[in-house]
């Protein structure tokens, strides 16, 4: 068989079979979403050929936008459809989960989470996510995000018998000030439940998971711990870049001082080495 049908009718027949097998409604909804996405991206003619699924796998790998678990989930669903249609030989293997890097949230995925929260008009969740990833906050520090702290732009956070100074970047501070004004907050914590209490970790985790589908981010990457890890990773990268710039500046400073006070040298060791290498190349060319 060179091709098989991939139409609305065959998809629904497959999903009906899955429902009879005892799959939950939310699982059926996920299957339908994945199959429609597959159809939209690769099957304008409503037919499936032998190498079509492999092409989709290659495309998702090359784009590098999705977590390996997400790609594997999509492949598994289409593989099940192929089995249902009697074409098991067209199935493709899933990608190996080689290490914990698969659960590391990437900067682009974080941006998609913020965009999804904004599109769904989940303003408080947007600012909770951004506070964790911009300020490096733990969940238990969120109650210390007060109106006074936002207005001041900095403050000392206490917890686990330790104190640390937290400074809000100016662009984020403007966002937070506007958020407080829109919600008529004049004092106290800026993140509260509808009953006015501190928001529980479980509630925050559940709310974040609801963004995964729209943001196209693997659920295992969306939690406060992964956001905090992204903050730490970003800070380390910035510090490495700053350290490199400082070393370059320091080298230039020393060179300038050496020109004024340095002991005389016969030749720059680097230049001498380069000249030696150039001489060797000249001998080789003359041979």
MARLOSE-733375 format. One record per residue: residue number from 0; residue in one letter; z, y, x negated of N, C-alpha, C in turn. Coordinates in pm, whole numbers, plus 50000, padded with zeros to 5 digits. Each point is the difference from the previous one (the first is absolute). Example, Ala and Ser with C-alpha at 12.3 -4.5 7.8 and 13.67 -1.06 7.14 Angstrom:
<sites>
<0; "a"; <50780; 49431; 48681>; <50000; 50119; 50089>; <50000; 50120; 49910>>
<1; "s"; <49928; 50105; 50035>; <50006; 50119; 49918>; <50073; 50109; 50077>>
</sites>
This chain:
<sites>
<0; "x"; <50000; 49880; 49915>; <50000; 50120; 50085>; <50000; 50124; 49912>>
<1; "x"; <49899; 50088; 50017>; <49986; 50117; 49915>; <50085; 50117; 50050>>
<2; "x"; <50029; 50004; 50129>; <50081; 50108; 50055>; <50068; 49952; 50128>>
<3; "x"; <50114; 50066; 50031>; <50070; 49969; 50124>; <50028; 50131; 50074>>
<4; "x"; <50023; 49989; 50129>; <50024; 50118; 50081>; <50138; 50060; 49970>>
<5; "x"; <50004; 50130; 50003>; <50127; 50071; 49984>; <49997; 50115; 50101>>
<6; "x"; <50022; 49968; 50124>; <49989; 50096; 50110>; <50135; 50019; 50067>>
<7; "x"; <50004; 50092; 50092>; <50123; 50024; 50076>; <50042; 49874; 50074>>
<8; "x"; <49903; 49926; 50051>; <50029; 49878; 50076>; <50057; 49890; 49911>>
<9; "x"; <49940; 49982; 49881>; <50051; 49894; 49911>; <50137; 50036; 49943>>
<10; "x"; <50022; 50129; 49976>; <50131; 50044; 49952>; <50107; 49972; 50106>>
<11; "x"; <49969; 50035; 50125>; <50097; 49978; 50108>; <50026; 49851; 50022>>
<12; "x"; <49895; 49918; 49984>; <50019; 49855; 50014>; <50095; 49948; 49892>>
<13; "x"; <49983; 50050; 49878>; <50088; 49963; 49889>; <50144; 50043; 50029>>
<14; "x"; <50018; 50123; 50049>; <50134; 50052; 50028>; <50066; 49923; 50114>>
<15; "x"; <49921; 49962; 50099>; <50055; 49920; 50110>; <50052; 49866; 49949>>
<16; "x"; <49926; 49942; 49907>; <50043; 49873; 49940>; <50131; 50019; 49924>>
<17; "x"; <50014; 50113; 49932>; <50122; 50029; 49926>; <50118; 50020; 50095>>
<18; "x"; <49974; 50064; 50115>; <50106; 50020; 50098>; <50048; 49867; 50055>>
<19; "x"; <49907; 49909; 50024>; <50037; 49867; 50049>; <50082; 49923; 49897>>
<20; "x"; <49977; 50033; 49871>; <50074; 49932; 49893>; <50141; 50054; 49983>>
<21; "x"; <50033; 50106; 50078>; <50137; 50052; 49996>; <50020; 50123; 49916>>
<22; "x"; <49892; 50066; 49955>; <50015; 50123; 49922>; <50053; 50113; 50088>>
<23; "x"; <50083; 50086; 49942>; <50061; 50111; 50074>; <49896; 50108; 50030>>
<24; "x"; <50022; 50079; 50106>; <49905; 50107; 50035>; <49974; 50099; 49887>>
<25; "x"; <50106; 50034; 49923>; <49979; 50094; 49890>; <49914; 49939; 49889>>
<26; "x"; <50010; 49867; 49983>; <49914; 49932; 49902>; <49855; 50002; 50046>>
<27; "x"; <49979; 49973; 50128>; <49865; 50004; 50057>; <49940; 50139; 49986>>
<28; "x"; <50083; 50104; 50022>; <49953; 50138; 49986>; <49958; 50030; 49857>>
<29; "x"; <50077; 49947; 49904>; <49965; 50020; 49859>; <49870; 49928; 49966>>
<30; "x"; <49984; 49877; 50049>; <49876; 49925; 49977>; <49880; 50078; 50054>>
<31; "x"; <50015; 50052; 50122>; <49890; 50074; 50062>; <49965; 50124; 49917>>
<32; "x"; <50102; 50071; 49953>; <49976; 50121; 49920>; <49926; 49965; 49871>>
<33; "x"; <50042; 49894; 49931>; <49936; 49961; 49873>; <49855; 49956; 50023>>
<34; "x"; <49977; 49922; 50103>; <49864; 49951; 50027>; <49907; 50115; 50039>>
<35; "x"; <50051; 50095; 50077>; <49917; 50115; 50037>; <49969; 50086; 49878>>
<36; "x"; <50096; 50013; 49910>; <49977; 50077; 49877>; <49895; 49931; 49914>>
<37; "x"; <50011; 49869; 49989>; <49902; 49920; 49926>; <49861; 50017; 50060>>
<38; "x"; <49991; 49995; 50132>; <49872; 50014; 50069>; <49941; 50139; 49980>>
<39; "x"; <50085; 50102; 50009>; <49953; 50138; 49987>; <49946; 50028; 49860>>
<40; "x"; <50067; 49946; 49898>; <49963; 50031; 49862>; <49882; 49919; 49949>>
<41; "x"; <49982; 49875; 50050>; <49901; 49913; 49938>; <49901; 49933; 50095>>
<42; "x"; <50025; 50007; 50131>; <49917; 49920; 50090>; <49935; 50081; 50112>>
<43; "x"; <49912; 50091; 49965>; <49932; 50078; 50106>; <49909; 49914; 50088>>
<44; "x"; <49955; 49886; 49947>; <49908; 49915; 50076>; <50072; 49892; 50080>>
<45; "x"; <50133; 50001; 49997>; <50082; 49903; 50073>; <49973; 49856; 49960>>
<46; "x"; <49966; 49982; 49871>; <49986; 49864; 49946>; <50074; 49994; 49867>>
<47; "x"; <50051; 49883; 49970>; <50076; 49978; 49878>; <49925; 49900; 49913>>
<48; "x"; <49976; 50038; 49874>; <49928; 49912; 49908>; <50095; 49941; 49897>>
<49; "x"; <49948; 49909; 49921>; <50085; 49922; 49911>; <50078; 50085; 49901>>
<50; "x"; <49939; 50106; 49946>; <50065; 50078; 49895>; <50064; 50130; 50052>>
<51; "x"; <50001; 50021; 50133>; <50050; 50126; 50054>; <50148; 50021; 49970>>
<52; "x"; <50081; 49898; 50021>; <50144; 50014; 49975>; <50028; 50023; 49852>>
<53; "x"; <49925; 49935; 49911>; <50017; 50021; 49857>; <49967; 50144; 49963>>
<54; "x"; <49898; 50056; 50065>; <49964; 50140; 49976>; <50114; 50094; 50040>>
<55; "x"; <50063; 49970; 50114>; <50111; 50083; 50046>; <50117; 49992; 49902>>
<56; "x"; <50029; 49881; 49953>; <50107; 49981; 49902>; <49971; 50081; 49873>>
<57; "x"; <49876; 49991; 49951>; <49964; 50074; 49879>; <50013; 50150; 50020>>
<58; "x"; <49957; 50048; 50117>; <50007; 50143; 50029>; <50145; 50049; 50001>>
<59; "x"; <50087; 49926; 50066>; <50141; 50040; 50007>; <50065; 49998; 49862>>
<60; "x"; <49964; 49902; 49918>; <50054; 49993; 49864>; <49953; 50120; 49917>>
<61; "x"; <49871; 50031; 50008>; <49944; 50107; 49918>; <50053; 50137; 50040>>
<62; "x"; <50022; 50021; 50130>; <50051; 50128; 50046>; <50142; 50024; 49951>>
<63; "x"; <50079; 49894; 49991>; <50136; 50011; 49949>; <50097; 50079; 50086>>
<64; "x"; <49968; 50015; 50128>; <50086; 50078; 50089>; <50107; 49917; 50069>>
<65; "x"; <49980; 49870; 50009>; <50088; 49913; 50077>; <50085; 49911; 49911>>
<66; "x"; <50118; 49968; 50049>; <50085; 49904; 49931>; <49938; 49861; 50010>>
<67; "x"; <50030; 49916; 49903>; <49944; 49865; 49999>; <50040; 49924; 50126>>
<68; "x"; <50124; 50019; 50044>; <50045; 49931; 50121>; <49918; 50041; 50122>>
<69; "x"; <49963; 50127; 50008>; <49919; 50049; 50111>; <49861; 49938; 49998>>
<70; "x"; <49939; 49996; 49881>; <49868; 49938; 49986>; <50007; 49853; 50040>>
<71; "x"; <50102; 49931; 49951>; <50014; 49857; 50032>; <50020; 49977; 50149>>
<72; "x"; <50073; 50089; 50064>; <50021; 49987; 50143>; <49867; 50010; 50075>>
<73; "x"; <49917; 50095; 49960>; <49869; 50017; 50064>; <49912; 49877; 49976>>
<74; "x"; <49999; 49954; 49877>; <49918; 49882; 49968>; <50046; 49879; 50080>>
<75; "x"; <50130; 49983; 50014>; <50054; 49885; 50073>; <49957; 50000; 50146>>
<76; "x"; <49996; 50119; 50060>; <49960; 50009; 50141>; <49853; 49962; 50017>>
<77; "x"; <49914; 50053; 49914>; <49857; 49967; 50010>; <49977; 49853; 49966>>
<78; "x"; <50076; 49948; 49905>; <49991; 49856; 49969>; <50032; 49915; 50123>>
<79; "x"; <50100; 50041; 50076>; <50035; 49926; 50122>; <49887; 50008; 50103>>
<80; "x"; <49935; 50116; 50007>; <49886; 50014; 50091>; <49887; 49905; 49958>>
<81; "x"; <49974; 49993; 49870>; <49895; 49911; 49951>; <50033; 49854; 50032>>
<82; "x"; <50125; 49964; 49987>; <50043; 49864; 50034>; <49976; 49974; 50149>>
<83; "x"; <50033; 50099; 50082>; <49979; 49989; 50145>; <49851; 49981; 50032>>
<84; "x"; <49912; 50066; 49923>; <49856; 49993; 50023>; <49936; 49881; 49929>>
<85; "x"; <50079; 49920; 49930>; <49947; 49880; 49936>; <49935; 50023; 49866>>
<86; "x"; <50036; 50108; 49931>; <49940; 50030; 49869>; <50109; 50015; 49894>>
<87; "x"; <50072; 49894; 49975>; <50107; 50005; 49901>; <49946; 50019; 49858>>
<88; "x"; <49876; 49960; 49977>; <49940; 50015; 49867>; <49978; 50146; 49963>>
<89; "x"; <50002; 50088; 50100>; <49978; 50142; 49974>; <50131; 50074; 49970>>
<90; "x"; <50111; 49932; 50010>; <50128; 50063; 49974>; <50013; 50038; 49853>>
<91; "x"; <50080; 50104; 49972>; <50021; 50044; 49862>; <50149; 49989; 49965>>
<92; "x"; <50027; 49989; 49873>; <50139; 49988; 49955>; <50069; 50136; 50000>>
<93; "x"; <50130; 49998; 50019>; <50078; 50123; 49994>; <50027; 50039; 49855>>
<94; "x"; <50039; 50124; 49980>; <50028; 50049; 49866>; <50141; 49959; 49957>>
<95; "x"; <50021; 49968; 49874>; <50135; 49960; 49955>; <50095; 50118; 49995>>
<96; "x"; <50124; 49975; 50038>; <50106; 50100; 49988>; <50067; 49977; 49865>>
<97; "x"; <49948; 50067; 49899>; <50039; 49970; 49863>; <50138; 50049; 49962>>
<98; "x"; <50039; 50120; 50050>; <50129; 50053; 49958>; <50052; 50099; 50104>>
<99; "x"; <50113; 50061; 49970>; <50064; 50092; 50094>; <49925; 50132; 50012>>
<100; "x"; <49896; 50019; 49918>; <49924; 50125; 50009>; <49935; 50016; 50136>>
<101; "x"; <49981; 49887; 50071>; <49936; 50008; 50131>; <50087; 50074; 50102>>
<102; "x"; <50131; 50010; 49976>; <50087; 50068; 50095>; <50035; 50141; 49955>>
<103; "x"; <49932; 50051; 49899>; <50024; 50136; 49953>; <49914; 50097; 50081>>
<104; "x"; <50065; 50096; 50062>; <49929; 50100; 50080>; <49924; 50095; 49909>>
<105; "x"; <49872; 50020; 50027>; <49918; 50090; 49922>; <50002; 50141; 50061>>
<106; "x"; <49966; 50099; 49917>; <50006; 50139; 50047>; <49905; 50023; 50119>>
<107; "x"; <49882; 49941; 49994>; <49905; 50016; 50110>; <50051; 49938; 50129>>
<108; "x"; <50073; 49889; 49990>; <50057; 49936; 50118>; <50110; 50086; 50060>>
<109; "x"; <50078; 50062; 49913>; <50106; 50092; 50046>; <49939; 50117; 50078>>
<110; "x"; <49890; 50054; 49950>; <49933; 50110; 50069>; <49950; 49954; 50137>>
<111; "x"; <49948; 49879; 50008>; <49952; 49948; 50128>; <50115; 49982; 50099>>
<112; "x"; <50118; 49964; 49951>; <50116; 49988; 50087>; <50037; 50136; 50060>>
<113; "x"; <49998; 50104; 49916>; <50029; 50134; 50049>; <49896; 50044; 50102>>
<114; "x"; <49875; 49971; 49973>; <49893; 50037; 50093>; <50016; 49928; 50133>>
<115; "x"; <50038; 49872; 49994>; <50020; 49924; 50123>; <50117; 50055; 50081>>
<116; "x"; <50109; 50035; 49932>; <50116; 50058; 50069>; <49962; 50133; 50066>>
<117; "x"; <49916; 50076; 49931>; <49956; 50129; 50055>; <49911; 49979; 50122>>
<118; "x"; <49907; 49904; 49991>; <49910; 49973; 50112>; <50076; 49949; 50122>>
<119; "x"; <50106; 49923; 49976>; <50080; 49947; 50110>; <50108; 50097; 50045>>
<120; "x"; <50000; 50120; 49939>; <50096; 50106; 50035>; <50145; 49955; 49983>>
<121; "x"; <50024; 49918; 49898>; <50135; 49956; 49968>; <50054; 50089; 49888>>
<122; "x"; <50041; 50119; 50040>; <50035; 50104; 49904>; <50122; 49963; 49917>>
<123; "x"; <50106; 49952; 50065>; <50121; 49966; 49926>; <49974; 49888; 49899>>
<124; "x"; <49925; 49899; 50041>; <49967; 49890; 49910>; <49918; 50050; 49881>>
<125; "x"; <49906; 50092; 50026>; <49919; 50060; 49893>; <50091; 50061; 49894>>
<126; "x"; <50100; 50077; 50044>; <50086; 50070; 49904>; <50101; 49906; 49935>>
<127; "x"; <50039; 49893; 50066>; <50086; 49900; 49937>; <49925; 49932; 49885>>
<128; "x"; <49876; 49957; 50029>; <49918; 49935; 49896>; <49978; 50094; 49882>>
<129; "x"; <49966; 50124; 50032>; <49969; 50096; 49894>; <50125; 50037; 49921>>
<130; "x"; <50115; 50006; 50066>; <50125; 50033; 49929>; <50037; 49890; 49901>>
<131; "x"; <49984; 49875; 50042>; <50032; 49888; 49911>; <49909; 50002; 49878>>
<132; "x"; <49870; 50021; 50023>; <49902; 49987; 49892>; <49986; 50128; 49917>>
<133; "x"; <50042; 50114; 50054>; <49990; 50126; 49926>; <50129; 50032; 49926>>
<134; "x"; <50114; 49965; 50060>; <50129; 50034; 49941>; <50071; 49880; 49939>>
<135; "x"; <49946; 49880; 50022>; <50063; 49880; 49946>; <50130; 49966; 50070>>
<136; "x"; <50004; 50017; 50132>; <50122; 49978; 50076>; <50018; 49854; 50039>>
<137; "x"; <50125; 49957; 50003>; <50036; 49873; 50061>; <50027; 50024; 50148>>
<138; "x"; <49992; 49895; 50080>; <50024; 50014; 50143>; <50137; 50062; 50028>>
<139; "x"; <50101; 49958; 49924>; <50135; 50051; 50025>; <50016; 50147; 49960>>
<140; "x"; <49900; 50057; 49934>; <50005; 50142; 49963>; <49935; 50090; 50106>>
<141; "x"; <49928; 49941; 50094>; <49930; 50081; 50100>; <50093; 50092; 50080>>
<142; "x"; <50122; 49957; 50037>; <50089; 50092; 50073>; <50035; 50127; 49922>>
<143; "x"; <49982; 49997; 49867>; <50029; 50118; 49918>; <49884; 50099; 49998>>
<144; "x"; <49889; 49961; 50065>; <49888; 50093; 50019>; <50036; 50092; 50117>>
<145; "x"; <50066; 50109; 49969>; <50046; 50092; 50104>; <49914; 50126; 50004>>
<146; "x"; <50021; 50079; 50105>; <49927; 50127; 50013>; <50035; 50092; 49884>>
<147; "x"; <50128; 50006; 49963>; <50042; 50086; 49889>; <49935; 49956; 49868>>
<148; "x"; <49992; 49869; 49979>; <49936; 49948; 49879>; <49852; 50039; 49996>>
<149; "x"; <49932; 49988; 50114>; <49858; 50035; 50008>; <49980; 50148; 49969>>
<150; "x"; <50084; 50086; 50058>; <49987; 50144; 49977>; <50028; 50036; 49855>>
<151; "x"; <50098; 49934; 49939>; <50035; 50029; 49861>; <49895; 49947; 49902>>
<152; "x"; <49935; 49891; 50037>; <49898; 49942; 49913>; <50054; 49905; 49896>>
<153; "x"; <50132; 49987; 49992>; <50062; 49907; 49906>; <50144; 49975; 50044>>
<154; "x"; <50060; 49897; 49943>; <50139; 49968; 50033>; <50046; 49878; 49925>>
<155; "x"; <50128; 49972; 50007>; <50059; 49884; 49934>; <50025; 49892; 50104>>
<156; "x"; <49941; 49884; 49979>; <50019; 49887; 50089>; <50106; 49907; 49941>>
<157; "x"; <50088; 49951; 50084>; <50108; 49913; 49957>; <49984; 49861; 50061>>
<158; "x"; <50035; 49898; 49923>; <49995; 49864; 50050>; <50023; 49900; 49889>>
<159; "x"; <50058; 49886; 50034>; <50030; 49896; 49900>; <50079; 50056; 49883>>
<160; "x"; <50094; 50091; 50031>; <50087; 50061; 49900>; <49923; 50076; 49894>>
<161; "x"; <49880; 50048; 50036>; <49918; 50077; 49907>; <49947; 50124; 50070>>
<162; "x"; <49967; 50100; 49920>; <49938; 50121; 50051>; <49868; 50024; 49928>>
<163; "x"; <49904; 50053; 50071>; <49874; 50035; 49935>; <49940; 50121; 50069>>
<164; "x"; <49934; 50083; 49923>; <49938; 50119; 50055>; <49860; 49965; 50051>>
<165; "x"; <49971; 50043; 50121>; <49869; 49976; 50061>; <49934; 50135; 50024>>
<166; "x"; <49879; 50016; 49949>; <49924; 50124; 50016>; <49876; 49971; 50083>>
<167; "x"; <49977; 50081; 50102>; <49883; 49982; 50086>; <49882; 50079; 49943>>
<168; "x"; <49887; 49936; 49972>; <49880; 50075; 49958>; <49966; 50107; 50105>>
<169; "x"; <49953; 50114; 49953>; <49983; 50115; 50090>; <49907; 49971; 50117>>
<170; "x"; <49890; 49928; 49974>; <49905; 49973; 50108>; <50064; 49913; 50108>>
<171; "x"; <50081; 49903; 49958>; <50068; 49914; 50097>; <50112; 50075; 50072>>
<172; "x"; <50064; 50091; 49929>; <50105; 50081; 50064>; <49944; 50081; 50115>>
<173; "x"; <49882; 50057; 49981>; <49936; 50078; 50108>; <49976; 49911; 50123>>
<174; "x"; <49954; 49878; 49975>; <49978; 49906; 50110>; <50130; 49970; 50074>>
<175; "x"; <50107; 49977; 49924>; <50129; 49966; 50060>; <50058; 50117; 50079>>
<176; "x"; <49986; 50121; 49947>; <50049; 50118; 50071>; <49929; 50015; 50134>>
<177; "x"; <49869; 49982; 50000>; <49923; 50008; 50125>; <50040; 49889; 50097>>
<178; "x"; <50027; 49882; 49947>; <50044; 49887; 50082>; <50132; 50033; 50070>>
<179; "x"; <50093; 50060; 49927>; <50129; 50039; 50059>; <49982; 50106; 50108>>
<180; "x"; <49912; 50096; 49974>; <49976; 50105; 50099>; <49938; 49945; 50127>>
<181; "x"; <49900; 49912; 49985>; <49933; 49943; 50117>; <50096; 49922; 50088>>
<182; "x"; <50099; 49938; 49937>; <50094; 49916; 50074>; <50134; 50069; 50026>>
<183; "x"; <50002; 50133; 49980>; <50119; 50082; 50031>; <50127; 49949; 49930>>
<184; "x"; <49983; 49962; 49874>; <50115; 49953; 49922>; <50060; 50118; 49924>>
<185; "x"; <50126; 50025; 50023>; <50068; 50110; 49933>; <50108; 49954; 49904>>
<186; "x"; <50046; 49877; 50017>; <50103; 49948; 49910>; <50002; 49848; 50008>>
<187; "x"; <50071; 49938; 49905>; <50016; 49855; 50002>; <49882; 49925; 49943>>
<188; "x"; <50006; 49866; 50010>; <49895; 49914; 49947>; <49870; 50019; 50078>>
<189; "x"; <49889; 49992; 49929>; <49871; 50023; 50065>; <49938; 49871; 50054>>
<190; "x"; <50056; 49885; 49959>; <49949; 49871; 50050>; <50109; 49934; 50085>>
<191; "x"; <49977; 49998; 50131>; <50096; 49945; 50094>; <49932; 49913; 50103>>
<192; "x"; <50076; 49904; 50055>; <49948; 49919; 50110>; <50003; 50084; 50128>>
<193; "x"; <49944; 49947; 50107>; <50000; 50072; 50127>; <50142; 50025; 50050>>
<194; "x"; <50094; 49917; 49957>; <50139; 50018; 50042>; <50078; 50092; 49905>>
<195; "x"; <49928; 50051; 49899>; <50065; 50093; 49908>; <50074; 49935; 49885>>
<196; "x"; <49982; 49869; 49981>; <50067; 49929; 49892>; <49905; 49979; 49882>>
<197; "x"; <50055; 49954; 49888>; <49916; 49967; 49885>; <49906; 49885; 50036>>
<198; "x"; <49878; 50005; 49947>; <49901; 49897; 50031>; <50025; 49877; 49915>>
<199; "x"; <50005; 49884; 50064>; <50028; 49875; 49930>; <49879; 49954; 49919>>
<200; "x"; <50026; 49932; 49889>; <49893; 49947; 49914>; <49903; 49912; 50078>>
<201; "x"; <50052; 49915; 50088>; <49914; 49910; 50077>; <49902; 50079; 50086>>
<202; "x"; <50049; 50108; 50060>; <49914; 50085; 50084>; <49889; 50064; 49918>>
<203; "x"; <50035; 50047; 49880>; <49901; 50063; 49912>; <49896; 49898; 49956>>
<204; "x"; <50045; 49881; 49960>; <49908; 49895; 49958>; <49902; 49964; 50112>>
<205; "x"; <50052; 49983; 50120>; <49915; 49963; 50114>; <49898; 50108; 50030>>
<206; "x"; <50042; 50126; 49992>; <49907; 50111; 50026>; <49890; 50006; 49895>>
<207; "x"; <50036; 49973; 49875>; <49899; 50000; 49893>; <49897; 49890; 50020>>
<208; "x"; <50046; 49883; 50042>; <49910; 49886; 50021>; <49893; 50033; 50105>>
<209; "x"; <50035; 50085; 50097>; <49906; 50033; 50106>; <49882; 50083; 49949>>
<210; "x"; <50013; 50055; 49880>; <49891; 50080; 49942>; <49900; 49914; 49924>>
<211; "x"; <50039; 49876; 49969>; <49920; 49917; 49909>; <49857; 49979; 50047>>
<212; "x"; <49984; 49969; 50129>; <49867; 49968; 50050>; <49907; 50120; 49991>>
<213; "x"; <50045; 50116; 50047>; <49916; 50119; 49994>; <49973; 50043; 49856>>
<214; "x"; <50102; 49987; 49914>; <49985; 50042; 49860>; <49928; 49896; 49916>>
<215; "x"; <49984; 49879; 50055>; <49936; 49889; 49928>; <50074; 49971; 49870>>
<216; "x"; <50132; 49986; 50011>; <50086; 49968; 49886>; <50077; 49872; 50033>>
<217; "x"; <50011; 49912; 49903>; <50072; 49874; 50022>; <50145; 50028; 50040>>
<218; "x"; <50051; 49935; 50105>; <50137; 50025; 50047>; <50107; 49980; 49893>>
<219; "x"; <49978; 49903; 49908>; <50101; 49975; 49899>; <50014; 50115; 49900>>
<220; "x"; <49904; 50093; 50001>; <50007; 50116; 49911>; <50069; 50119; 50065>>
<221; "x"; <50024; 49991; 50130>; <50048; 50117; 50074>; <50148; 49984; 50032>>
<222; "x"; <50083; 50053; 49914>; <50145; 50002; 50019>; <50058; 50103; 49905>>
<223; "x"; <50123; 50044; 50022>; <50061; 50102; 49914>; <50004; 49962; 49853>>
<224; "x"; <50019; 49870; 49971>; <50009; 49957; 49861>; <49867; 50024; 49927>>
<225; "x"; <49888; 49967; 50065>; <49869; 50019; 49938>; <49968; 50149; 49983>>
<226; "x"; <50042; 50081; 50096>; <49980; 50145; 49987>; <50079; 50056; 49882>>
<227; "x"; <50123; 49953; 49985>; <50083; 50045; 49888>; <49941; 49954; 49867>>
<228; "x"; <49945; 49879; 49999>; <49937; 49949; 49878>; <49877; 50084; 49962>>
<229; "x"; <49925; 50044; 50101>; <49884; 50086; 49973>; <50044; 50134; 49942>>
<230; "x"; <50110; 50055; 50054>; <50055; 50124; 49945>; <50034; 49983; 49852>>
<231; "x"; <50071; 49892; 49968>; <50041; 49975; 49861>; <49880; 49980; 49910>>
<232; "x"; <49900; 49927; 50049>; <49879; 49977; 49922>; <49927; 50131; 49972>>
<233; "x"; <49991; 50085; 50102>; <49933; 50129; 49985>; <50074; 50088; 49900>>
<234; "x"; <50133; 50003; 50009>; <50080; 50080; 49907>; <49982; 49952; 49856>>
<235; "x"; <49997; 49869; 49981>; <49982; 49945; 49865>; <49864; 50038; 49942>>
<236; "x"; <49897; 49995; 50085>; <49866; 50037; 49953>; <49995; 50147; 49961>>
<237; "x"; <50064; 50085; 50082>; <50003; 50144; 49969>; <50076; 50027; 49870>>
<238; "x"; <50112; 49931; 49983>; <50078; 50018; 49878>; <49923; 49956; 49876>>
<239; "x"; <49925; 49891; 50013>; <49917; 49954; 49888>; <49895; 50105; 49964>>
<240; "x"; <49938; 50057; 50104>; <49897; 50104; 49976>; <50061; 50123; 49935>>
<241; "x"; <50118; 50041; 50049>; <50067; 50117; 49943>; <50041; 49974; 49855>>
<242; "x"; <50050; 49879; 49974>; <50040; 49965; 49863>; <49882; 50007; 49905>>
<243; "x"; <49885; 49956; 50046>; <49880; 50005; 49916>; <49960; 50145; 49970>>
<244; "x"; <50007; 50084; 50103>; <49967; 50142; 49981>; <50098; 50067; 49904>>
<245; "x"; <50129; 49965; 50012>; <50101; 50057; 49911>; <49975; 49959; 49856>>
<246; "x"; <49963; 49874; 49979>; <49972; 49954; 49864>; <49881; 50073; 49941>>
<247; "x"; <49897; 50021; 50082>; <49883; 50074; 49953>; <50037; 50144; 49963>>
<248; "x"; <50082; 50062; 50083>; <50044; 50137; 49972>; <50086; 50004; 49874>>
<249; "x"; <50087; 49900; 49986>; <50088; 49994; 49884>; <49919; 49982; 49870>>
<250; "x"; <49896; 49917; 50007>; <49913; 49982; 49882>; <49934; 50131; 49960>>
<251; "x"; <49953; 50076; 50100>; <49936; 50129; 49969>; <50100; 50099; 49941>>
<252; "x"; <50124; 49996; 50053>; <50104; 50087; 49947>; <50029; 49969; 49854>>
<253; "x"; <50010; 49871; 49968>; <50028; 49959; 49862>; <49885; 50037; 49907>>
<254; "x"; <49877; 49987; 50050>; <49884; 50036; 49920>; <50001; 50149; 49968>>
<255; "x"; <50036; 50080; 50101>; <50006; 50146; 49978>; <50108; 50035; 49898>>
<256; "x"; <50116; 49934; 50011>; <50109; 50026; 49905>; <49963; 49954; 49859>>
<257; "x"; <49927; 49890; 49994>; <49960; 49947; 49869>; <49906; 50097; 49928>>
<258; "x"; <49915; 50066; 50077>; <49909; 50096; 49940>; <50077; 50117; 49938>>
<259; "x"; <50117; 50030; 50057>; <50079; 50113; 49948>; <50099; 49958; 49892>>
<260; "x"; <50057; 49880; 50012>; <50110; 49964; 49910>; <49984; 49865; 49934>>
<261; "x"; <49896; 49924; 50037>; <49990; 49862; 49951>; <49971; 49991; 49852>>
<262; "x"; <50045; 49890; 49941>; <49973; 49973; 49858>; <49852; 49972; 49983>>
<263; "x"; <49946; 50043; 49888>; <49857; 49982; 49978>; <49967; 49852; 49988>>
<264; "x"; <49890; 49960; 50064>; <49951; 49863; 49987>; <49857; 50005; 49951>>
<265; "x"; <49962; 49898; 49925>; <49865; 49999; 49944>; <49894; 49977; 50107>>
<266; "x"; <50037; 49917; 50098>; <49898; 49965; 50100>; <50069; 49947; 50125>>
<267; "x"; <49941; 50030; 50112>; <50049; 49947; 50128>; <49981; 49848; 49997>>
<268; "x"; <50108; 49922; 50020>; <49986; 49853; 49994>; <49902; 49946; 50101>>
<269; "x"; <49991; 50063; 50114>; <49906; 49953; 50102>; <49858; 50027; 49955>>
<270; "x"; <49980; 50122; 49947>; <49866; 50036; 49953>; <49958; 49911; 49885>>
<271; "x"; <50097; 49971; 49911>; <49969; 49914; 49885>; <49958; 49862; 50047>>
<272; "x"; <50070; 49950; 50100>; <49967; 49868; 50053>; <49861; 50001; 50063>>
<273; "x"; <49970; 50108; 50073>; <49868; 50011; 50063>; <49891; 50009; 49895>>
<274; "x"; <50027; 50078; 49893>; <49900; 50014; 49894>; <49975; 49865; 49932>>
<275; "x"; <50107; 49924; 49979>; <49987; 49870; 49938>; <49914; 49908; 50085>>
<276; "x"; <50027; 50003; 50132>; <49923; 49916; 50091>; <49854; 50043; 50002>>
<277; "x"; <49978; 50133; 49996>; <49862; 50050; 49998>; <49928; 49957; 49873>>
<278; "x"; <50075; 50000; 49886>; <49940; 49958; 49875>; <49960; 49854; 50003>>
<279; "x"; <50084; 49917; 50058>; <49968; 49859; 50011>; <49876; 49978; 50085>>
<280; "x"; <49989; 50077; 50111>; <49881; 49988; 50085>; <49874; 50042; 49925>>
<281; "x"; <50013; 50106; 49912>; <49886; 50045; 49923>; <49953; 49894; 49902>>
<282; "x"; <50097; 49930; 49937>; <49964; 49894; 49905>; <49925; 49888; 50071>>
<283; "x"; <50048; 49966; 50119>; <49935; 49892; 50074>; <49857; 50038; 50035>>
<284; "x"; <49979; 50126; 50041>; <49865; 50043; 50037>; <49906; 49999; 49879>>
<285; "x"; <50055; 50029; 49880>; <49917; 50006; 49881>; <49965; 49862; 49945>>
<286; "x"; <50072; 49896; 50047>; <49973; 49865; 49949>; <49868; 49947; 50049>>
</sites>
